[in-house]
Amino acid sequence: MPRCRDEECPQMKYFYIITNRGKDPELKVTDEISAYLRTHGCRVQTDGEIQTNTECIVVLGGDGTMIRAARDYGKLSIPMIGINLGTLGYLAGTDRDGVRPTLDKLMADQYLLDDRMMLKGKVFKSGVFAGEELALNDIVIARGGSIKVIQFKIYVNGEYLNQYTADGIIVATPTGSTAYNLSAGGPIVEPNADIVLITPISPHTLNNRSIVLSAKNHISVEIVVPEGKEAAECFAAFDGGEEVPLNPKDVIEIDRSDYRTRICKLSRVSFLETLRNKMSE
């Protein structure tokens, strides 16, 4: 049900617009949205540091732009709406043709909030904490330019689970189940599920199954090198972003984040319908 049903509901007034310049190079859509909101008494920000009174982040681009926005602003818990300027995506609320009806619903507070879990990954290099990142889709540990495969051990809540020899491994959220996880043969999961997927990438073993765990679990991935063998170059990537180089004995500890990405949902189109449409492309 919509959050509001009558004319006395407070209207959404403060917007921040994030634009993928590759898909709106001349800012035509951005300027159109800004002008439309301002003519309805809203305040719009398109650059600079986001203001604390922002009520909605409008993301112009595609799923990739939404994911980057989630990483950058997820800690603020500000609802986001995606306007897809490319092919059909899973995260966008509408496309180019539905911009004005979408803005009308937002300003009238006629939307649902869809909370998506995120992952928190902490990198430890030689036992020393080296940084922390968030991910809406996935945390991927993969080999670099070398043709050598990498080996790593997986621990769950401190208990040894398995050792893999593979091109890499994907630790994905339900939102990320339709991304790299799917390409690697992992299962598709309903986005509101509270689970974590572990999917090996091209494993050198007959056991290439994904593992599905409760999001309550604490997961550790340790890079290992068998005795007498040379270490392969590898890295960690959070939602496909900047690559963090990893060495033998480096560890990434992965947990469900306390932060969640809040996505405005304007229609009752189900995840299954979206999935069906994607599968028929």
N, C-alpha and C positions, 0 to 999 in steps of 0.2 A: 504494500500500500504506500501511496505518497506520504511524505512526512507531514504535509499540510493539505487540508481539503476545503478551506474557506478563504474568503477575501481578507480576513483579519490576520492571516499568517504573515510573519515578518518576511520581507523579500531579501534575497541575496543581492548585495550591493557592491562588494569589493572583489575585483577579479585581477588575477595575474595571468598573463598570456605567455606561454613558451612556444616558440616557433622553430620548426625545422626549416632552416633557410634553403636547404636543398629542394624542398617540396613547395615552398612558398617564397621563391627568390626575390620577388618584387614586393613582397609583403601585402599583396592584394587582399588575401583572405584575412590576414591579421588586421589590416586597417578597416576592413568591412566589419569585422566583429567588434573592434574597438569603438567604431562610430555608432554601431547599433546599440551597444550597451550604454554608451554615454548619452544617447538620445533618450534613453529610458532612466536617466538619473543615476547611473552606476559610475563608479570610479574604476579606472582601468590602468594597470601598470604593465608595460611590455619589456622593461629592462631594469637593471639595477637590483639592489638588494630587496628581497621580497618583504613587504610590510607586514607587521604582526597582526593587523586587522583583516588580512586577506581571507576571504571566505571560500574561494574556489580558484583552482588552477586550471586554466584551459590549455590543453596541449594539442598543438597543431602538427601533424606529421603522421606517424604510424605507431605500431607497437614498440619499435625500438626507441622512439622519442618518449613514449610513456614510461618505459622502463628506466631510461636515464633520469627522467623527472622524479620517478619514485625513489631512486637512489639519492638524488640531490636534495629532495624535500620531504622524504618520508618521515623524518623525525619531527616535522612540524604538524603532522596529523591533519593537514588541510585536504579536503576533498578535491579530487581531480576528475576532469572529464576529457576524453580524447576525441578529437575530430580527425578522422582518417582522411588524409590527402593522397593516399596510394591505394593499394589493393586491400581487400577485406582483411581485417585484423580481429583478434580475440578481445582486445582491451578497449578499443574505441567505442564511444557511446553513439556516434553517428558519423556520417560522411559529409562531403562538401554540400550536398543538396539539402541536408537536414539541419543546417547551422541555425537558422532563425527560430524554427520551432524548438530546437534544443535550448537556445538561450532563453526563450520565453518560459520554458519549464523550470530552468534553473532560477530565474528571477522570481518565479512564483513558488519556489521551494517544492516543486512537484517532482520529486526524485527519491530514489532509494539509495542507501549507502551500502556498497559491497566491500567489505573489509577483506583484504588479501594478506596472508601471512608472508613475512620476509625472513630471510636467513641472515645471521650474523657470523662472519668468518674472521677468526683471529689467527694471524700468521706468527709463528714462532721460529726464528732462525737460530740454530744451535742452542735451543733452549731459552732464547731471549725474545720477549715480545717485540714484534717489529711493525705491527699495524693491525687495523681492523676495518672491515668494509661491510656494507649491507648489500643484499641481492634480493630482488623481487623474483627473478626467474631461476637463476642457478649459480652455483660456484663450480667452476670447471678446473680440474688439474690435468694438464696435458703436456705432451712432449713438445719441445721447440723445433728448431730446424733440423735436428739430427734425425736420421732414420731409425735410431735405436728406440726400442720400447722402454717404458719406465716401469718400475715396480714400486708398489706401495702397500702398506698394511692399513686395514680399517679396524678401528676400535669403536665400540658402542658402550657408552657409560664406563669406559675404562676396561671393558672386556674385549679381548681379541675376537674379531669376527672372521676375517679372511685376508689373504694376500693375493693381489692381482698382478699379472704381467700384461700390460695393455698399452694402447696409445694414450690412455688417460681415463679419467672417471668424472662423472657428473653427479653432483648432489643438488637435486632440484626440488623446488616447491611445487604444489599443485598447479599454480599459474605457469610455471616453467615446464610442466609436463608436455605441453604442446610445442615446445621449442626444440633445443638441441637434444633433450632427452628422447623426444619422439623420433628424431632422425637416427639416434643411436639404438633404436629398437625398444625403448622403454615404453611403459604404459601411459595412456591418457587418463588423467584423474580430474574429477570434478573440482573446480577451482576453490571452492569453499571448504574442501576437506582439510583436516589438520594432520597432515602426514608429510614425510620427507622421502624422496626417491633417491636411491643410489644405483646408478647405471654405468657399467664399464663401457669404454669406447674401444671397439675392436679388440677384445681380450684374446690373448693367446692361450686359450683354454676352452674346453667344451662347456664349462660352466660360465655362460654369458648372461645369466638371468639378472634382471633388476631386483633390488631388495626394497621393500616398502616398510618404513618404520614410523612409529608414532613421532609427532613433532616434539614430544617431551624429551626425546633422547638427545644425549650429547655425543656427537660424532667426531672422531679424530682420524685424520689421514696423515700417515707418516711416509715420507719418501725413503726408500731403502735401495741399497745396491748390493747384490750378491757378491760374496767374497771372490776376488779374482777377476771381476768384471769392471769395466769402465762406466762411470756414471753418465746417464743420458741427460741432456739439457731439458729442463721442464719449467713450467710456470703455472701460476694460478690466475684465473680471470674471474672477476665478479660481474655477472650479467654482460659478459663479453667486453668489458671495459679494459682499463689499463692492465697490462700483464705484470705480475709480480714474480720475478725469478725465484726458483726454489733449488736447493741443494740437498744432497743426502742428509738424512736425519732431521730436515726441516719438517715442521708439523703445521697443519691447519686444523684448528678446532672450530666446529660448526654447531651452532645452536639456533633454535627459533628466536628471532629478534623480538624484543619487547615492542617494537614499532610495527605498524601495519599500514599498508597502502590503502587509502580510502578512495574508492572509485564510485562516481555518481552513475547510477543506472536509471535510465529514463523509460525503458520499455520492459515488457514482460517476456521478451524473447529469451528463451532458455539457453543454457550452455549447450544442450543437446542440439537445438536448432542451429546455433552458430557452428557447432562442430559438423553437423550434417552438410551445411552450406560449404564449409571449407573442404570437406571430403569430396564434394561433387565438382570442385574447381578443375 
